[in-house]
Every structure is written in structure tokens, then in C-alpha cells.
Amino acid sequence: MKNLLKGCWGLIFWALIAAPVYADGSSQSGGETAFTAQEITTFAKKVEKTLASKGAYVAILARMGRPAADMPEGMHYTHVAFAVYSQITTGDGRKVPGYAIYNLYQNNDQPDVSTLVQDFPVDFFGGVAVLEAGVLIPSIELQKRLLEVIRAPTYKDLHDPHYSLIANPYTLGRQNCTEHTLDVINAAIYETSDIKVIKANEKAYFKAQRVNVNPVKLFFGSMFSAQITTVDQPTSTPETATFETIVQYLQKYDQGAEVMTIVPDANQPAVQ
């Protein structure tokens, strides 16, 4: 798995076209970290215990690959994935309850190509800049539907391996981790695997995040990085899905959805 990067939002993009530099978008962890293995493991276990205490079978989980001060306007987290309650097989063959993480990661050797990868909370939070988790727990009904989609061929069928850091959630041809997450959510909501139906409803009801970038800088960024393209962006102002916009979407249309932030030194997760 060392050939996978650290998250949906890549270092190259913001190094080239924005003031702050940050990494850890749709890529796998494994880089340098400010935390010890024990700190990461303890935090990952806290996230799992919190999800279990809420009775969550499926949750949308977000991590911070860079400090909040380094993030663009309107964005806080750098990678989003599904946490699914599962029976985990340990190294010695035991079956234990826990959460498997379903990710879309971009490839390190081909940054414009992504892969669907399953790992675990300790992997998910490895290499983060801040030990903080954004958690979105859908309603029980939507969780049931999400389980059906994730366990069906639809989950993989909705994956477009043509990766773009700023993929437009309303169009086809490019995808990042947040767009894939949104597509899976809408496949569950509308009980369909038809991507045209999914995109039509996203365009009608989902409000994407504008990426405020100077067009000239964006042009030069796309020249130097394969993971940056605007071929799926109909206008000069790129739009993309984020954890924050997915939260807003489900809070509006999924009655019973719950949002929380988990930090390592809190006695209880802070509920928003």
C-alpha cells in the first residue's frame, strides 16, 4: 500500500496555486506524523468506541491531513471515507468487532488515478497533522441503505478511477474521495445504481463548495500536476464536494443525521 498517497487533497495543488500548503487528501496514510503510534492507536480506538456507543453501523469519517490554518476557505478536513461496523480478523485469526474504513485513495505513482482501498481506523489516522475526526452518522434508515450499496457491486461500479483533486460533483469524467462518497450516499437515498439519475439529483439538491483559486494559478497548476484538471468544470470557478458540504446536505435531507467532532483530550465528543 506504500504506492498510495495520503488523501483527497494533495500537496502539489496548493503548493502551486494557493497560499497554504497541505496534503492528505484521497491518499493513504503512512507519511511523517507529529504523533506516536500509541497516540494514534488510542485516538483511533476512541473513534471506534464513540461510533459503537452511538450504535452506528455506517458513518462518514473525515480526517485532518493539515492544520486548519493551512486549509482553504470553507474547508477543514482533507479526506473522507465510510466507517462500516464489521467483524475484523486479527493477525492471529480471531474475529473481533470493529470498524473497517472504505476509502478512495489516489495512487502515488499515478496521481491522476485512484483505487478503492479498505483499511482500519489506525491506518486512517496515521500521518495526520491534527488528531481530530469529523463524524457524520446518517439516520438508521439511510445507514441500512448504505450497507446494501457498500456490500453490492454498486459501490465499486460508482468508482471512476480518473482522479482529480478538484473533481466537480455534478459532472462525469473525474472523481475524488468526497465525490465518490456523495455518489454512494445518493445511490442509497434514491435506491439506484444509475449514475445519470444520481448526478441529476446531486445537481438539483446538493450545494458544492466553490474553490476560490486564481484562474491563472489554476492553469499553471494543471500544467505541472496530473492530479489537477478542469476538464469536468463547466465554469471558470471550480466546484467540489467536501465533508462540510456533505454534512449540510444530509442535515437538510436526512432527518436524524448526527454530526460530531472527536478530539483525543475530550471526555465526550463535541456534538455540533
C-alpha positions as CSV (number, residue, x, y, z in Angstrom):
1,M,0.0,0.0,0.0
2,K,3.0,2.3,0.0
3,N,2.2,3.4,-3.5
4,L,-0.8,5.3,-2.3
5,L,-0.9,9.0,-1.3
6,K,-2.5,10.5,1.8
7,G,-5.8,11.9,0.9
8,C,-8.3,13.7,-1.4
9,W,-6.5,17.0,-1.2
10,G,-2.9,16.9,-2.5
11,L,0.3,18.8,-1.6
12,I,1.1,19.7,-5.2
13,F,-2.2,21.5,-5.9
14,W,-2.0,24.0,-3.0
15,A,1.8,24.3,-3.3
16,L,1.3,25.5,-6.9
17,I,-1.9,27.5,-6.8
18,A,-2.8,28.6,-3.2
19,A,-1.0,30.2,-0.3
20,P,-1.2,27.4,2.3
21,V,0.4,24.0,1.5
22,Y,-1.3,20.9,2.8
23,A,-1.5,17.2,1.9
24,D,-3.5,14.1,2.9
25,G,-6.5,14.2,0.6
26,S,-7.6,10.9,-1.1
27,S,-4.4,9.2,-0.3
28,Q,-3.3,6.6,2.2
29,S,-1.5,7.5,5.4
30,G,2.0,6.4,6.1
31,G,4.0,9.6,5.9
32,E,5.5,11.6,8.7
33,T,3.4,12.3,11.7
34,A,3.6,14.5,14.8
35,F,2.1,11.7,16.9
36,T,3.4,8.5,18.3
37,A,2.0,5.1,17.2
38,Q,0.4,4.8,20.7
39,E,-1.3,8.2,20.4
40,I,-2.7,7.4,17.0
41,T,-3.9,3.9,18.2
42,T,-5.5,5.4,21.3
43,F,-7.3,8.0,19.3
44,A,-8.4,5.5,16.6
45,K,-9.9,3.3,19.4
46,K,-11.7,6.3,20.9
47,V,-13.3,7.0,17.5
48,E,-14.4,3.4,17.2
49,K,-15.8,3.3,20.7
50,T,-17.7,6.6,20.1
51,L,-19.2,5.2,16.9
52,A,-20.2,2.0,18.7
53,S,-21.7,3.9,21.6
54,K,-23.9,5.6,19.0
55,G,-25.0,2.3,17.5
56,A,-23.5,3.3,14.2
57,Y,-23.3,0.6,11.5
58,V,-22.2,3.1,8.8
59,A,-20.7,6.6,9.4
60,I,-18.9,9.1,7.2
61,L,-15.5,9.8,8.7
62,A,-13.1,12.7,8.0
63,R,-9.5,13.5,9.0
64,M,-7.2,16.5,9.1
65,G,-4.2,16.0,6.9
66,R,-3.1,19.6,7.5
67,P,-3.7,22.1,10.3
68,A,-6.9,24.2,10.0
69,A,-4.9,27.4,9.4
70,D,-3.4,25.9,6.3
71,M,-6.7,24.9,4.7
72,P,-8.5,26.9,2.0
73,E,-11.6,28.9,2.8
74,G,-14.6,26.7,3.7
75,M,-12.6,23.5,4.1
76,H,-11.5,21.9,7.3
77,Y,-10.9,18.2,6.6
78,T,-8.7,16.6,3.8
79,H,-10.1,13.1,3.4
80,V,-13.5,11.4,3.8
81,A,-14.4,7.8,3.9
82,F,-17.0,5.3,5.1
83,A,-16.6,3.6,8.5
84,V,-18.5,0.3,8.5
85,Y,-19.1,-1.9,11.5
86,S,-17.6,-5.3,10.7
87,Q,-16.2,-8.5,12.1
88,I,-12.4,-7.9,11.9
89,T,-10.0,-10.8,11.5
90,T,-6.9,-10.2,13.7
91,G,-3.4,-11.4,12.8
92,D,-3.8,-14.5,15.0
93,G,-7.1,-15.4,13.2
94,R,-9.5,-14.1,15.9
95,K,-12.8,-12.4,14.9
96,V,-13.4,-9.2,16.8
97,P,-16.0,-6.4,16.3
98,G,-14.7,-3.1,14.9
99,Y,-14.9,-0.7,12.0
100,A,-13.5,-1.1,8.5
101,I,-12.8,2.0,6.6
102,Y,-13.8,2.2,2.9
103,N,-11.6,4.8,1.1
104,L,-10.9,6.1,-2.3
105,Y,-7.1,6.7,-2.5
106,Q,-5.2,8.3,-5.3
107,N,-2.1,6.4,-6.5
108,N,1.3,7.7,-5.6
109,D,2.9,6.6,-8.9
110,Q,-0.1,7.8,-10.9
111,P,-1.7,10.7,-9.1
112,D,-4.4,11.1,-11.7
113,V,-5.6,7.5,-10.9
114,S,-7.5,6.3,-7.8
115,T,-8.1,3.0,-6.2
116,L,-10.7,1.8,-3.7
117,V,-9.0,0.5,-0.6
118,Q,-10.3,-0.9,2.7
119,D,-8.2,-0.3,5.8
120,F,-8.8,0.4,9.5
121,P,-9.1,3.5,11.8
122,V,-5.4,3.3,12.9
123,D,-4.4,3.4,9.3
124,F,-6.9,6.1,8.5
125,F,-5.4,8.5,11.2
126,G,-1.8,7.6,10.6
127,G,0.2,10.6,9.3
128,V,-2.4,13.3,10.1
129,A,-1.4,16.8,11.2
130,V,-4.1,17.0,13.8
131,L,-5.8,14.3,15.8
132,E,-9.4,15.3,15.1
133,A,-12.2,13.4,13.5
134,G,-15.2,14.7,11.8
135,V,-18.1,12.2,12.1
136,L,-21.4,12.2,10.2
137,I,-23.8,9.5,11.3
138,P,-26.7,9.1,8.9
139,S,-30.2,8.2,10.1
140,I,-30.8,4.5,10.8
141,E,-32.8,4.1,7.6
142,L,-30.0,5.6,5.5
143,Q,-27.4,3.5,7.2
144,K,-29.3,0.4,6.2
145,R,-29.5,1.5,2.6
146,L,-25.8,2.5,2.7
147,L,-24.9,-1.0,3.9
148,E,-26.7,-2.5,1.0
149,V,-24.9,-0.3,-1.5
150,I,-21.5,-0.8,0.0
151,R,-22.0,-4.6,0.0
152,A,-23.3,-4.6,-3.6
153,P,-21.4,-4.2,-6.8
154,T,-22.8,-0.6,-7.0
155,Y,-20.1,0.6,-4.6
156,K,-17.3,-0.3,-7.0
157,D,-19.4,0.5,-10.1
158,L,-19.7,4.1,-8.9
159,H,-15.9,4.5,-8.7
160,D,-14.3,6.4,-11.6
161,P,-10.5,5.9,-11.4
162,H,-9.8,9.1,-13.3
163,Y,-8.8,11.2,-10.3
164,S,-9.0,15.0,-9.9
165,L,-8.2,16.9,-6.8
166,I,-11.0,19.4,-7.6
167,A,-13.5,17.0,-9.2
168,N,-16.8,18.5,-9.9
169,P,-19.6,16.5,-8.2
170,Y,-22.2,17.5,-10.8
171,T,-20.3,16.0,-13.8
172,L,-18.8,12.8,-15.0
173,G,-15.2,12.1,-16.1
174,R,-13.3,12.9,-12.9
175,Q,-13.7,11.9,-9.3
176,N,-12.2,12.4,-5.8
177,C,-12.9,10.8,-2.4
178,T,-15.7,13.2,-1.5
179,E,-17.5,12.8,-4.8
180,H,-17.4,9.1,-4.6
181,T,-18.7,9.3,-1.0
182,L,-21.5,11.6,-2.2
183,D,-22.4,9.3,-5.1
184,V,-22.6,6.3,-2.8
185,I,-24.9,8.3,-0.4
186,N,-27.2,9.2,-3.2
187,A,-27.2,5.7,-4.6
188,A,-28.6,4.7,-1.2
189,I,-31.0,7.6,-0.9
190,Y,-32.6,7.1,-4.3
191,E,-32.0,3.3,-4.3
192,T,-30.4,3.4,-7.8
193,S,-27.1,2.5,-9.4
194,D,-27.8,4.7,-12.4
195,I,-25.1,7.4,-12.3
196,K,-27.1,9.7,-14.6
197,V,-30.0,9.7,-12.0
198,I,-27.5,10.2,-9.2
199,K,-25.9,13.2,-10.9
200,A,-29.2,14.7,-11.8
201,N,-30.3,14.7,-8.1
202,E,-26.9,16.0,-7.0
203,K,-27.2,18.9,-9.3
204,A,-30.8,19.6,-8.1
205,Y,-30.3,19.3,-4.3
206,F,-26.6,19.2,-3.4
207,K,-24.7,22.5,-3.0
208,A,-21.0,22.1,-3.8
209,Q,-18.1,24.2,-2.3
210,R,-16.6,26.8,-4.6
211,V,-12.8,26.6,-4.9
212,N,-11.6,30.1,-4.8
213,V,-8.4,30.0,-6.9
214,N,-7.0,32.5,-9.3
215,P,-7.7,31.1,-12.8
216,V,-4.1,31.8,-13.9
217,K,-2.7,29.9,-11.0
218,L,-5.1,27.1,-11.6
219,F,-4.0,26.9,-15.2
220,F,-0.3,26.7,-14.3
221,G,-1.1,24.2,-11.6
222,S,-2.8,21.9,-14.1
223,M,0.2,22.2,-16.3
224,F,2.6,20.8,-13.7
225,S,0.4,18.3,-11.9
226,A,-1.5,15.3,-13.3
227,Q,-3.9,15.3,-10.4
228,I,-5.3,18.8,-11.2
229,T,-7.6,19.3,-14.2
230,T,-10.6,21.4,-15.0
231,V,-12.0,19.2,-17.9
232,D,-15.0,18.4,-15.7
233,Q,-15.5,22.0,-14.6
234,P,-18.1,23.8,-16.8
235,T,-17.3,27.3,-15.5
236,S,-14.1,29.2,-14.6
237,T,-14.9,28.8,-10.9
238,P,-14.3,25.2,-9.9
239,E,-16.7,23.4,-7.5
240,T,-16.1,20.3,-5.5
241,A,-17.7,18.2,-2.7
242,T,-16.3,18.5,0.8
243,F,-17.1,16.9,4.2
244,E,-18.7,20.2,5.2
245,T,-21.0,20.3,2.1
246,I,-22.0,16.6,2.6
247,V,-22.8,17.4,6.2
248,Q,-25.0,20.3,5.2
249,Y,-26.7,18.1,2.6
250,L,-27.6,15.3,5.0
251,Q,-28.6,17.7,7.8
252,K,-31.1,19.1,5.3
253,Y,-32.5,16.0,3.7
254,D,-31.8,13.1,6.1
255,Q,-33.8,13.6,9.3
256,G,-32.0,12.0,12.2
257,A,-28.5,12.5,10.9
258,E,-26.0,13.4,13.6
259,V,-22.7,15.3,13.3
260,M,-19.9,15.4,15.9
261,T,-16.2,16.2,16.3
262,I,-13.9,13.8,18.2
263,V,-10.7,15.0,19.7
264,P,-8.3,12.9,21.9
265,D,-8.4,15.1,25.0
266,A,-12.2,15.4,25.3
267,N,-14.2,13.4,27.7
268,Q,-17.1,13.3,25.2
269,P,-17.2,14.1,21.5
270,A,-18.4,17.7,20.9
271,V,-21.7,17.4,19.2
272,Q,-22.5,20.3,16.7
